[in-house]
Amino acid sequence: MAQTTINIRMDEDLKKQAEYLFSEFGMNMTTAFTIFTKAVVRERKIPFEISVGSDDFFNEYNQKRIKKSIESIRAGKGVAHDLIEVADE
């Protein structure tokens, strides 16, 4: 079977995490993506559920607020708050 090359762009940290995990499974990135692609072709669907809105933390409003906060901190305008730990009873 002829081989081909695929270029995939992704976040560098995500790539490192995936490579580490795949190595724990005893495989490399190519093998992992090949397994994924074979499952998609065989099952004729993505082999896991993809959904929207299950985690409100990642909604558009929160993401904009987080980015604004990061910009403020980088500009030296951040406010430090004390972390208060509450003991479990």
Backbone bond lengths (Angstrom), bond angles and torsions (degrees), N, CA, C in turn:
res aa  C-N    CA-C-N  psi(-1)  N-CA   C-N-CA  omega(-1)  CA-C   N-CA-C  phi
1 M - - - 1.448 - - 1.526 108.47 -
2 A 1.318 116.30 132.62 1.467 121.22 179.46 1.528 110.31 -69.90
3 Q 1.312 115.35 144.83 1.461 121.69 179.40 1.525 109.54 -101.96
4 T 1.325 116.95 152.74 1.460 122.35 175.80 1.517 108.64 -136.72
5 T 1.312 116.44 163.51 1.464 122.05 -179.88 1.520 109.08 -109.30
6 I 1.329 115.84 139.29 1.468 122.81 176.66 1.519 107.25 -123.95
7 N 1.320 117.48 132.26 1.460 122.19 175.14 1.522 108.41 -102.30
8 I 1.325 116.45 128.74 1.459 122.03 -179.61 1.517 108.55 -124.50
9 R 1.332 116.64 131.63 1.459 120.95 177.09 1.520 107.90 -100.38
10 M 1.351 116.11 133.01 1.461 120.97 176.03 1.513 109.04 -155.20
11 D 1.310 115.13 165.91 1.452 122.20 177.80 1.528 109.36 -57.35
12 E 1.323 116.31 135.62 1.468 121.50 -176.72 1.528 112.36 -60.95
13 D 1.335 116.88 -41.94 1.465 119.51 179.62 1.529 111.20 -65.44
14 L 1.331 116.79 -40.05 1.463 120.93 177.67 1.527 110.14 -61.18
15 K 1.330 116.24 -42.35 1.467 120.83 178.98 1.526 110.79 -61.14
16 K 1.331 116.63 -45.60 1.466 120.30 -179.87 1.526 111.17 -62.21
17 Q 1.333 116.31 -43.08 1.463 120.19 179.17 1.530 110.95 -63.02
18 A 1.332 115.79 -43.13 1.469 120.01 179.85 1.524 110.64 -65.33
19 E 1.334 117.42 -44.25 1.466 120.19 179.39 1.526 111.03 -60.08
20 Y 1.321 116.33 -41.38 1.466 120.02 178.97 1.528 110.52 -62.58
21 L 1.331 116.04 -48.28 1.460 120.48 -179.41 1.527 111.14 -62.57
22 F 1.326 116.60 -45.42 1.462 119.85 179.52 1.529 110.71 -61.02
23 S 1.328 117.04 -38.04 1.469 119.62 178.47 1.530 110.30 -65.18
24 E 1.341 117.17 -33.74 1.463 120.82 175.37 1.536 110.19 -63.81
25 F 1.328 116.64 -30.77 1.470 121.89 177.05 1.526 111.70 -81.35
26 G 1.345 116.46 -7.52 1.457 120.60 -179.45 1.514 113.51 84.03
27 M 1.335 116.05 27.92 1.470 119.36 179.73 1.514 110.04 -140.40
28 N 1.328 115.76 167.51 1.454 120.95 176.14 1.527 109.67 -104.56
29 M 1.319 115.93 179.65 1.465 121.46 -177.52 1.532 111.15 -60.64
30 T 1.327 117.25 -41.33 1.465 121.00 -179.32 1.519 110.76 -60.49
31 T 1.326 117.12 -46.51 1.464 121.05 179.96 1.523 110.68 -62.57
32 A 1.329 117.09 -43.07 1.464 121.13 -179.32 1.529 111.02 -62.01
33 F 1.332 117.01 -45.34 1.462 119.33 179.83 1.524 111.62 -69.23
34 T 1.319 117.17 -32.16 1.464 120.33 176.43 1.526 110.15 -65.83
35 I 1.336 117.16 -43.29 1.466 120.93 177.30 1.524 110.24 -60.90
36 F 1.337 116.58 -45.41 1.466 121.05 178.48 1.525 110.91 -58.99
37 T 1.328 116.79 -47.80 1.462 121.42 -176.71 1.529 110.97 -65.24
38 K 1.325 117.53 -40.52 1.469 120.11 177.40 1.528 110.93 -62.24
39 A 1.344 117.30 -39.59 1.468 120.66 178.19 1.523 110.83 -64.60
40 V 1.332 117.10 -41.20 1.474 120.92 178.70 1.522 110.36 -62.02
41 V 1.325 116.86 -46.52 1.469 121.05 -178.70 1.530 110.06 -65.99
42 R 1.332 117.13 -44.87 1.467 121.30 -177.87 1.532 111.12 -63.72
43 E 1.341 116.82 -46.41 1.464 121.35 -175.43 1.526 113.09 -88.50
44 R 1.341 115.60 -12.90 1.466 122.06 -179.04 1.525 111.19 58.52
45 K 1.347 115.61 35.87 1.466 122.60 176.44 1.518 107.90 -164.50
46 I 1.327 115.99 164.43 1.456 120.69 172.60 1.529 105.56 -68.94
47 P 1.330 118.83 128.75 1.462 120.30 -172.61 1.533 115.38 -78.73
48 F 1.309 117.21 24.90 1.456 121.76 174.06 1.519 107.48 -156.09
49 E 1.330 115.67 161.14 1.462 120.62 -177.07 1.521 110.81 -76.01
50 I 1.323 116.37 136.11 1.458 123.05 173.52 1.522 106.08 -117.04
51 S 1.331 116.43 124.71 1.458 119.28 -177.91 1.521 109.87 -137.44
52 V 1.313 114.69 166.40 1.456 121.64 -179.32 1.522 108.58 -121.87
53 G 1.326 115.36 142.86 1.456 119.56 171.21 1.513 115.56 80.80
54 S 1.321 118.47 11.99 1.452 118.63 -179.33 1.529 111.86 -77.60
55 D 1.328 117.56 -17.64 1.457 121.46 -179.49 1.518 108.66 -130.94
56 D 1.319 116.36 102.95 1.461 120.81 -176.78 1.518 113.68 -62.66
57 F 1.323 118.06 -18.86 1.460 120.69 179.16 1.524 110.92 -57.16
58 F 1.318 117.31 -35.45 1.461 121.04 -174.80 1.529 113.16 -91.84
59 N 1.344 117.61 16.10 1.466 118.07 178.55 1.532 110.20 -70.63
60 E 1.308 116.21 165.25 1.460 122.12 -173.99 1.531 112.35 -59.95
61 Y 1.320 117.22 -41.31 1.466 120.89 -179.64 1.530 110.68 -60.34
62 N 1.326 117.05 -49.82 1.466 120.25 -178.75 1.513 111.62 -63.65
63 Q 1.310 117.93 -39.85 1.460 120.31 -179.97 1.532 111.02 -63.16
64 K 1.339 117.20 -41.61 1.469 120.36 177.21 1.528 111.05 -63.79
65 R 1.329 116.38 -41.68 1.471 120.56 179.89 1.532 111.23 -64.83
66 I 1.327 116.63 -41.55 1.467 120.76 178.51 1.521 110.34 -63.69
67 K 1.331 117.70 -45.07 1.466 120.98 179.26 1.527 110.98 -61.55
68 K 1.345 116.69 -40.21 1.462 120.88 178.11 1.527 110.28 -64.18
69 S 1.335 116.90 -41.13 1.463 120.92 178.60 1.522 111.59 -64.47
70 I 1.318 116.44 -41.23 1.466 120.67 178.47 1.525 110.26 -62.60
71 E 1.328 116.65 -42.81 1.465 120.53 178.03 1.525 110.76 -61.09
72 S 1.343 117.53 -41.29 1.463 121.56 179.10 1.527 110.92 -63.25
73 I 1.312 116.47 -44.27 1.469 120.68 179.78 1.524 110.31 -62.72
74 R 1.321 116.67 -44.50 1.473 120.37 179.81 1.526 111.81 -64.66
75 A 1.326 116.22 -28.39 1.462 120.74 179.02 1.529 111.51 -85.87
76 G 1.313 116.85 3.84 1.463 120.77 179.03 1.511 113.91 78.48
77 K 1.321 117.46 17.57 1.460 121.15 -177.99 1.523 112.72 -105.67
78 G 1.318 116.74 13.71 1.462 120.72 -178.54 1.513 111.77 -72.70
79 V 1.316 116.18 157.37 1.455 122.71 177.83 1.525 107.64 -117.29
80 A 1.337 116.86 126.82 1.449 121.66 178.75 1.524 109.76 -83.74
81 H 1.291 116.54 136.39 1.463 122.50 176.94 1.522 108.70 -122.78
82 D 1.321 115.94 147.89 1.468 119.90 176.20 1.519 109.13 -77.68
83 L 1.321 115.67 141.90 1.451 121.19 174.86 1.511 107.68 -91.05
84 I 1.315 115.53 123.70 1.454 120.62 -179.35 1.518 107.88 -106.88
85 E 1.337 115.38 118.03 1.449 120.54 179.40 1.514 109.25 -92.98
86 V 1.312 116.54 136.24 1.461 122.24 179.25 1.515 106.75 -110.65
87 A 1.321 116.03 125.51 1.464 120.99 -179.89 1.512 109.95 -73.53
88 D 1.333 115.84 141.31 1.474 120.58 173.89 1.517 108.70 -71.70
89 E 1.304 115.93 141.47 1.469 119.29 179.74 1.501 110.66 -97.23
